[in-house]
Each structure stands twice: as C-alpha cells, then as structure tokens.
Amino acid sequence: MTERCAVIGIGQTYHKAKREDVSIAGLVREAARAALDDAGMDWGDIDAVVVGKAPDMFEGIMMPELYLASALGAVGKPMLRVHTAGSVGGSTAIVAAHLVQSGIHKRVLTVAFEKQSDSDAMWALSVPRPFSAPLLAGAGGYFAPIIRAYMHRSGAPNDVGMKVAVKDRLQALKNPYAHLHLPDISLKMVEESIMLWDPLHYLESCPSSDGAAAMVIASEDVAESTSKVTGRPPAWVHGTAMRSEPTMFAGRNQVNPQAGRDCAKDVYAQAGITNPRQQLDCAEVYVPFSWYEPMWLENLGFCDEGDGWKLTESGATALDGGDIPWNCSGGVLSSNPIGASGMLRFLEAALQVRNMAGEHQVEGASRALGHAYGGGSQFFSMWVVGSDKR
Amino acid sequence: MSAPKPVVGNRPVAICSFAQSPSLRRVDQANEVEMLMPVIAEVFAKANMTKDDMGFICSGSTDYLIGGPFSFVMALDAVGVWPPKSESHVEMDAAWALYEAWVQLQEGVIDTALVYGFGKSSLGDLSRVLAMQLDPYTMGPLWPDQVSLAALQARALLDRGLSTEQEFAEIAARSRHDALKNPNAQVRNEIPVAELLEEAYAVSPLRRHTLPPLSDAAAAVILVAGDRAYDVVDRPAWITGIDHRVETHAFGARDLAVSTSTAMAAKIAGVGNGPVDIAELHGPFAPQEVIVRQAIGLDDSVTINPSGGPLAANPMMAAGLIRMGEAASRIWDGSATRAVAHATSGPLLQQNLVCVLEGES
C-alpha cells in the first residue's frame, strides 16, 4: 500500500556565490533548522534523514554526509545518501517520500546541498578518463550543441533563450533566497554578455552557488495533526517518478529524451493529470541554461513538439500574466547549488500549493510540478504536489 | 508455501538471485562497466529474468575510487536501461541500495528490483582516498590512514579486555580456511594461528593478517516481492527484518570498542526473535568482527562468515551487498534457515545495516 504523505516543513539557505560565513555543516543546518521550525518540530522528532548532493568532487570530500551526521541530528537514526547527478535533489526528496509512503517512517528530514565555493565544479567535471569523451568545458559545453539541434529542428528565433534569461531573473527579484538579484536585467544586457558556449551567453547560464534545501515529509496523520498546531497547510504528494536512460547510443533523442517523457507520463498518471498546461497552476522545472525552458515545455507535454518556444515567446510561462508560470522562484538560472537545485524545484512547488511563496506566489495555486534532470539529460525525477489530498 | 511475516515492513520481499565477480587485487583488463556486465548477465540468467522484468534498479558506488565524477553513470551501461527505467543510486555500499529498493517494494506498486554495487580499490591508494572521507576541517587535513584508525579501534578493544590478538588471528585463520570453498574469494589458504602471530605489526596491534585485502569486484542481487519469489527460486531468502543506523563521525565522542548503531539495527531487525544459523558480517578488520558480533548478540553456536568474509575479499561498495547475497545463498542451499547479514559504511563502523533472512523450515 502506498500511504499518503505530505511536505510539512520547508527550509532553504540564502544562496550565494560564496557562503564564507558557514562551514558545510553550518550550511545544511541553516536549511534543516528552517524546515523543522516550519514543521513545528525539533531534531528529536525526526525518524530518518535522507541526504543528497551531486558529485563529491564538487567539494572535495568523500561521502560528506558521514561527517554531517551529527549536524543533521541523524545520530542513532537511519541515514541515506542519494546521488543521481543533477537530478539528485529531486531523487532525494522522492527517496524520502518513499520512506513515508511505504509506512516505514512517519517523519523524514531530507536535505540537499552544494558548497561550490569549496572546490571547482568545472574542474571536477573535467577530469580526463581513458576512453571517455571529455566534458572539458563543463555542462554548458555539453548542452550547447543539443540546444543548437533544438533551434534547428523547431525553427525557433535566436532570442527565445534570452527571453527566458530575463523572465527568470525578473522573477528572482521576488525571491529573497535567490542568488542572483539583477534589477537591471534586460534583453540587451543578456545579449551583450559574453558568449560562453554558442548560442549560450553568460547571462543565459546558471550561476555557481553555495546553498542547501530541506524538507520535512510526514505521514497523513502527522501532517494533519502538526498542521493544526502550526496553522500552516501541508503540500500533499500526488505522485513521484524517476526515469533513467543511457548517456549515449546511436539514435538517442537528446533534444527530447524518452526518459523525460516517460517520467512525466508516469507522474501525471499518478496525479490524475491529462492536460498539464490546464491542470497544473505552476511548475518549477530544472532550467540551468535558458533554452531548456522551451525544450522541457515540449518534453513535459505542456505543448506539442516544436511549439515550446512559442509558449515562452507568448509570455505564457511568466509569473506576470502567464497562464502556466514556470520557475516563479527565479529557477536554476538564478540559484544553482547543484545538489540542492533539484530539491529547490520540488520545494518551491510545495511552497506554491501551501500558498507560502510570498512575493512570487501564484495566486490560488493548488497543484504544481517539481522537476529535476541530470547527467547528459538522461536522469529525471519529478513530483506533483497539491493543496488537497488525492 | 508462504513467506514468514516480516517484523519490519508489511510485505515479504526475498533475495532470489545473486552473482559476483571474483575479488582480485587488480582487475586491469576491464573497466567498471566491463567488470559489471558478466555479473549483471549472470544474476538475470540465474533468475531467468531480464532487465525488462525489473520494476526498479538501484546501485551503490563511490566516485572517489575512480577519481572522477559520476562513476555510476557509466556503470549503468552494464544494464543498458533502454527503454528508460525507474532507477536510483546511493553513494554508499550497495547494501543500502538494496534497502532503498526494499522500501519501494513495500508499497506494492512494483514486485521486482535489481541491485548492484562495484568498486575497484586498485585505481588509487585506498588509505589516502579514505582519508578524504573524514571531517574535512579537523581530521581530513591530518591524512590519517585507515589502518592506523583501525588500530585505534583494536587497541580500545584490547584495553577493555574484550578481545585478544590471539582471537584476531583465529578470525583471520578461520576466514582464510573457509574461503578455500569460495571460488570468488581472494585470500584463501590454510595457515596455523601460531604462524600468523609471528607476523610483524602493520600498525600495532594490527598484524597484516588482521587487515582486509584490497579488492576489485562487483556484485548484484535480484529482489522479488510476494509469491512471485517462488517462480524464481525454490526456497526464497525472505527479508524478515532490516534496519540501519548511523553514529557520530567524531571518533573521540564514541566508544570505539562497541557498536551501538549495529546493536540498534539488530534489535529493530529482530535478530533475537529466533535462533541464527549463520551470519555474514562486514567487519573489514578482524577486531571489527568481534565488535559487530557482540553488538548483534550472536553466540558461539552461530557460524560466522562461511564465505570467508571481508578478510578474504573486500571490494569497496560491494562487500556489504555480498554479505547479503552470501547469506541468501545459505538459505537457498538449505544449509541455513535463519541467517543474518551485516554491512558497514564509513570509518570505524560509523554506519551499520543488519538484515535477517529466513527460509521456510
């Protein structure tokens, strides 16, 4: 039996390029403490802890969760460490949700983080390995040719990516936790920023951030009783899904990966969604490079293949006036503590349906999608959360 | 036939297939994918299943052995997840990947899962690699090697009068002897305890025979829930209890001579609810077997590590899963009815998992 579960506590750090004021333990505690406060709980109330982060080389510490066990109040409890590349923040939340859905635990703390300033992600991604294609220029260099292929296939005009870059940064101005606050952001500013990986300008790329995200996920009875005490509503989990496909093989559709489509189909079926654009009120989708908004609009079934850029161009995905706002928080383009980025998507979706997103709240949002992807766009994790039980 | 009722979880889940590659000091003719491929093929062949039959796939490995990011990404090619599959990975010994899969199987949405783990210690200097697992602010910069740390633990055990160097040597001699029957083991010979005790100290009080070998290997198991398990194997190894706990990382804040996390996990997994025939324990250093055995509460009647255990073969990230596969094998062949498998992770037994496996009597 899959038991009902809900998000009852949410916490995140103020994301920055360098959080030199805290150690890694201090960083994760900041998010975890905020999530516990939101849930009206203390460390001792938690049954199990699930930690996620991207490659350990991003900080230069092997399995850092071992050293973090005390800081996260995990001593004497089960602790799991998830690593599924860029999708890890989402996968970590899903593993935590399963611990409750399976009936094994009732209150699970899940935390994801990255302290990129402790090391150099670009370097960590570029370690040469025999008989493997080198990433050399990091993730942007890997994805730029795929974006080119999308532009070629869809006939999208050159400025769609820049429009996403502006939109997400304007939305980030309404999120006090976002790393990038660029009040002067404009198409001209994006266009004049240096070309990093053609067609991606500097301002069409995500930043490198230090940050952490945390949630308390609870069983139905605990969610209801704590909600009565705290006065804050739970976000009910309507569905979770993960899918993976191989990095490379002849004929692989890297622009519109099958694993992403399958994952969306699975999570929508669980949540009873047949028309995502109509039935979802907003979405937090992993868009680390601007063009991934139109690409994922298609992959996630918000429109037909080839039409994603039209949705973006029409303003449909903007918090201000759009019918299906994407990344109201500013998204990955505005904060990218890599291991936490996926969990931030899941957490922001939950904030929206709890009506607790503050200035970037979508009015009356009752159902939202959280999405993360990783590797060579081959690992996907998604959940749908709602203000009502399902 | 019916599965015994589990004490943890609601749904009976069984280990139904297990395969491992021989543990070797150095596998230099195969990378991780190539090392895994025959293991994955064998675990499916033994179950008469394919990847298409799997509801979930979960693996355990660590990037720091390969010295690059995403070692699990490449490894997934050994399974070939096309069409796409529901899949996840833990940066832990694959015993915890098995736990994650077991949790999902509890919900009744899926009935099957593939779990695998792999590690090649030969790619670097393991002692230096594992030093990077320590608190990066206070311990890591001192670069303590894992043998010296294990020696601190052994010393704590001796100082408390809980064991002797003689017992360490007896454990090593027994492990090597039992490994003679295990074609996948790496250190296998018949050697008198007295001779072992003549060895020089590696780091006092640890002589070389108390240290696990450096191993390269991979392992995989298939989990099946409910009555479908009987389609795969005549006598499924049912997981009737499973739990894992972590302790503080700060050695100075722990009593190194005991393992409270193992004791907790063993209690919750219900080890004491019945007699135990065999136990596969993952105490990589000989003194750690003493600690784990005491924590689980196993008396002298229990056969320990019939496979030879981690002193005979210790592939990082797979050795814990191998304990579970070896214990399950004893259920399948009828030599045990109730078995315990234990896995450890982190320095000096920081994190421990205990699993009880049962076959119908």
Chai-1 contact restraints between the chains, C-beta under 6 A:
chainA,res_idxA,chainB,res_idxB,connection_type,confidence,min_distance_angstrom,max_distance_angstrom,comment,restraint_id
A,M1,B,G108,contact,1.0,0.0,6.0,A-B,restraint_1
A,T2,B,E107,contact,1.0,0.0,6.0,A-B,restraint_2
A,P55,B,D63,contact,1.0,0.0,6.0,A-B,restraint_3
A,P55,B,P69,contact,1.0,0.0,6.0,A-B,restraint_4
A,D56,B,D63,contact,1.0,0.0,6.0,A-B,restraint_5
A,M57,B,P69,contact,1.0,0.0,6.0,A-B,restraint_6
A,I61,B,P136,contact,1.0,0.0,6.0,A-B,restraint_7
A,M62,B,Y64,contact,1.0,0.0,6.0,A-B,restraint_8
A,M62,B,M132,contact,1.0,0.0,6.0,A-B,restraint_9
A,M62,B,Q133,contact,1.0,0.0,6.0,A-B,restraint_10
A,M63,B,E91,contact,1.0,0.0,6.0,A-B,restraint_11
A,M63,B,Q133,contact,1.0,0.0,6.0,A-B,restraint_12
A,L66,B,H249,contact,1.0,0.0,6.0,A-B,restraint_13
A,L66,B,G346,contact,1.0,0.0,6.0,A-B,restraint_14
A,L66,B,Q350,contact,1.0,0.0,6.0,A-B,restraint_15
A,Y67,B,D135,contact,1.0,0.0,6.0,A-B,restraint_16
A,Y67,B,H249,contact,1.0,0.0,6.0,A-B,restraint_17
A,A69,B,V246,contact,1.0,0.0,6.0,A-B,restraint_18
A,A69,B,H249,contact,1.0,0.0,6.0,A-B,restraint_19
A,S70,B,T248,contact,1.0,0.0,6.0,A-B,restraint_20
A,A74,B,V246,contact,1.0,0.0,6.0,A-B,restraint_21
A,V75,B,E247,contact,1.0,0.0,6.0,A-B,restraint_22
A,V75,B,T248,contact,1.0,0.0,6.0,A-B,restraint_23
A,P78,B,H244,contact,1.0,0.0,6.0,A-B,restraint_24
A,M79,B,V246,contact,1.0,0.0,6.0,A-B,restraint_25
A,R81,B,V90,contact,1.0,0.0,6.0,A-B,restraint_26
A,R81,B,E91,contact,1.0,0.0,6.0,A-B,restraint_27
A,R81,B,M92,contact,1.0,0.0,6.0,A-B,restraint_28
A,V82,B,V90,contact,1.0,0.0,6.0,A-B,restraint_29
A,H83,B,H89,contact,1.0,0.0,6.0,A-B,restraint_30
A,H83,B,E91,contact,1.0,0.0,6.0,A-B,restraint_31
A,T84,B,S88,contact,1.0,0.0,6.0,A-B,restraint_32
A,T84,B,H89,contact,1.0,0.0,6.0,A-B,restraint_33
A,S91,B,S88,contact,1.0,0.0,6.0,A-B,restraint_34
A,H98,B,V103,contact,1.0,0.0,6.0,A-B,restraint_35
A,H98,B,Q104,contact,1.0,0.0,6.0,A-B,restraint_36
A,Q101,B,E107,contact,1.0,0.0,6.0,A-B,restraint_37
A,S102,B,V103,contact,1.0,0.0,6.0,A-B,restraint_38
A,S102,B,Q106,contact,1.0,0.0,6.0,A-B,restraint_39
A,S102,B,E107,contact,1.0,0.0,6.0,A-B,restraint_40
A,A124,B,P69,contact,1.0,0.0,6.0,A-B,restraint_41
A,L125,B,P69,contact,1.0,0.0,6.0,A-B,restraint_42
A,V127,B,G68,contact,1.0,0.0,6.0,A-B,restraint_43
A,R129,B,G68,contact,1.0,0.0,6.0,A-B,restraint_44
A,M242,B,S86,contact,1.0,0.0,6.0,A-B,restraint_45
A,R243,B,P84,contact,1.0,0.0,6.0,A-B,restraint_46
A,S244,B,V81,contact,1.0,0.0,6.0,A-B,restraint_47
A,S244,B,E87,contact,1.0,0.0,6.0,A-B,restraint_48
A,E245,B,V81,contact,1.0,0.0,6.0,A-B,restraint_49
A,E245,B,P84,contact,1.0,0.0,6.0,A-B,restraint_50
A,P246,B,D77,contact,1.0,0.0,6.0,A-B,restraint_51
A,P246,B,W82,contact,1.0,0.0,6.0,A-B,restraint_52
A,Q258,B,P84,contact,1.0,0.0,6.0,A-B,restraint_53
A,A259,B,P84,contact,1.0,0.0,6.0,A-B,restraint_54
A,D262,B,P84,contact,1.0,0.0,6.0,A-B,restraint_55
A,G375,B,V73,contact,1.0,0.0,6.0,A-B,restraint_56
